[in-house]
Amino acid sequence: MNRGNITGHYVPTPNELRAWADNPAANGIVPVYPVTLRNIAAELERLQAKAETCLWSQDEDEDMWETECGRAWQFTEGGPVENEMTYCHGCGKRVIHE
């Protein structure tokens, strides 16, 4: 089982949430609406994916790319796509851009 860091409480994985939704009684939990558990699982996956990315935004006035992690980058030509920037040079997360 995974342990989360949210006030020391257990944080289930998206797959565990889906398993609970499919068979709550077998997992010893209080029955809840399965759709709710599936929605929570989907939102958790979305948030986890976002946490693993760094958003880059172009400042067209200064011809710079500002990163979500607080760095800046300037290209001679093109932008992150044209220069095949996959990972942020500041935090190492996968680059996404506006």
Stockholm file with secondary structure:
# STOCKHOLM 1.0

chainA/1-98         MNRGNITGHYVPTPNELRAWADNPAANGIVPVYPVTLRNIAAELERLQAKAETCLWSQDEDEDMWETECGRAWQFTEGGPVENEMTYCHGCGKRVIHE
#=GR chainA/1-98 SS CCBCCSTTCBCCCHHHHHHHHHCTGGGTCCCCCHHHHHHHHHHHHHHHHHHTEEEEEEETTTTEEEETTSCEECCSSSCTTTTTCCBCTTTCCEEEEC
#=GC SS_cons        CCBCCSTTCBCCCHHHHHHHHHCTGGGTCCCCCHHHHHHHHHHHHHHHHHHTEEEEEEETTTTEEEETTSCEECCSSSCTTTTTCCBCTTTCCEEEEC
//
